[in-house]
Amino acid sequence: MLHKVLIIDDEEKIRTLLAKIISLEGFEVLQAGDAKKGLQKLETADIDVVICDVKLPDGSGVELSKTIKEKYPFIEIILLTAYGNIPDGVQAIKNGAFDYITKGDDNNRIIPLLYKATEKVLLAKRVVHLEKQLGNKHSFDNIIGKSKIIKAAIDAAKKVAVTDASVLLTGETGTGKEVFAQAIHNNSNRSKHNFVAVNCSAFSKDLLENELFGHKAGAFTGAIKDTKGIFEEANQGTVFLDELGEMPLALQAKLLRVLETGEFIKVGDSKTTKTNVRIIAATNRDLKKEIEAANFREDLFYRIAVFQIALPALRERVVDIDELAAYFLQLFANKSNKKITSISNAYFEVLKQHNWKGNIRELKNVIERSVILMDSEELTVNCLPIELQQLSTNNTQPSTTQKLLSAFDLASAEKLHIQKVLNYTNGNKTETARLLNIALTTLYRKLADYGLEK
């Protein structure tokens, strides 16, 4: 990459000499005789480093450096002066200059300084690029789906993202609750600060308390120094509490205090610690039923569920399966360096018939497995798991005559209805029998008759 350097100096001989030295090092050099012409050059060229005289015919290089940094924050500025002046040097650094050197005495420093300045420019641009990539990864635009139900969830999330309200995401396992939480954080005014996630079901009560609130040195055996918990780590940012319904009641009280006062007490401490975080929580449990069962605090529920978003199960948004499958195919084909470019119609049909108890996470796993097994350029039914391949066998396309006959056949209609209710109850036969208003033994007999037993 060819870096561009702009020299701003009213002394033409000095400009020309510097330009020659710098260009010999492989830099592209532009020149300007005063501040006005220098600013004009900056508007038309992608400059990395400015070398500027302190005394210019139409102003001060020290003040010009402030103007340049405000308008072009990535540009680094090296100021030159005929006479060293400590106050000017201090002010130049405050104004954002990279360095301040004396003409003539420090000519040998120019090239090393240029290399250091361009390294800093490259690093700054790379950080911004990575932040942009991360931002794109966790943006609402990257949530796949065109169904009305997922679009409604995205619209609701966008509206709450710009506020500081606590959010409760509900839905089955694998519906993308953490993806939504990340997108909400990334589109909030806390996006420049930490997003810290913890799964409340992954720790025992004591370990979870330590994870959330940290501890003081000596709080327990092995606690040799003060340790921050996620509420301290995420200060000014967002805490994502996954599987909130699994949190023990004793910790629910401490969480309620954080929500009400912004304070908590570390394990083994006697003083409170302040924090300012936004809380996004997620659960696949019905928290109102948990409240009735005395497993969840009602006051905490109303504090944390200021804004609720229900994420749909995959079977409720079948129209999105094609797009999701195509995305996962591209992802895993690229990872495994395989040239798999398409998915057969039969494969898609099976995906649409499956119940997807594991939702998007299960679909992702199925596609990854298929990519591993497939050697051709198209995913076909024979690379699906056996239980999904059976769906294809059981649902072989009937002839036109068979379709017309089955449309008027009571047994076919009953079989289809039972299958739909089974899908609705996630295969729960007791609940299916209740909804069908038939005895459980009758349901089992019909399942056997219609070949629906699994």
KATA-V730679 format. One record per run of one state. SS is the DSSP state (hx for helix, st for strand, lp for the rest). FROM is the first residue (numbers start at 1). TO is the last residue. If there is no record, write none. Layout:
ss->SS from->FROM to->TO
ss->SS from->FROM to->TO
//
This chain:
ss->lp from->1 to->3
ss->st from->4 to->8
ss->lp from->9 to->11
ss->hx from->12 to->24
ss->lp from->25 to->27
ss->st from->28 to->32
ss->lp from->33 to->34
ss->hx from->35 to->44
ss->lp from->45 to->48
ss->st from->49 to->53
ss->lp from->54 to->54
ss->st from->55 to->56
ss->lp from->57 to->58
ss->st from->59 to->60
ss->hx from->61 to->71
ss->lp from->72 to->75
ss->st from->76 to->81
ss->lp from->82 to->85
ss->hx from->86 to->94
ss->lp from->95 to->98
ss->st from->99 to->102
ss->lp from->103 to->106
ss->hx from->107 to->137
ss->lp from->138 to->139
ss->hx from->140 to->142
ss->lp from->143 to->147
ss->hx from->148 to->161
ss->lp from->162 to->166
ss->st from->167 to->170
ss->lp from->171 to->176
ss->hx from->177 to->186
ss->lp from->187 to->194
ss->st from->195 to->199
ss->lp from->200 to->204
ss->hx from->205 to->213
ss->lp from->214 to->214
ss->st from->215 to->215
ss->lp from->216 to->226
ss->st from->227 to->227
ss->lp from->228 to->229
ss->hx from->230 to->233
ss->lp from->234 to->237
ss->st from->238 to->242
ss->lp from->243 to->243
ss->hx from->244 to->246
ss->lp from->247 to->248
ss->hx from->249 to->261
ss->lp from->262 to->262
ss->st from->263 to->265
ss->lp from->266 to->266
ss->st from->267 to->267
ss->lp from->268 to->271
ss->st from->272 to->274
ss->lp from->275 to->277
ss->st from->278 to->283
ss->lp from->284 to->286
ss->hx from->287 to->292
ss->lp from->293 to->297
ss->hx from->298 to->304
ss->lp from->305 to->306
ss->st from->307 to->310
ss->lp from->311 to->313
ss->hx from->314 to->316
ss->lp from->317 to->317
ss->hx from->318 to->335
ss->lp from->336 to->341
ss->st from->342 to->343
ss->lp from->344 to->344
ss->hx from->345 to->353
ss->lp from->354 to->358
ss->hx from->359 to->373
ss->lp from->374 to->377
ss->st from->378 to->379
ss->lp from->380 to->380
ss->hx from->381 to->383
ss->lp from->384 to->385
ss->hx from->386 to->394
ss->lp from->395 to->399
ss->hx from->400 to->407
ss->lp from->408 to->409
ss->hx from->410 to->424
ss->lp from->425 to->428
ss->hx from->429 to->436
ss->lp from->437 to->439
ss->hx from->440 to->449
ss->lp from->450 to->454
//
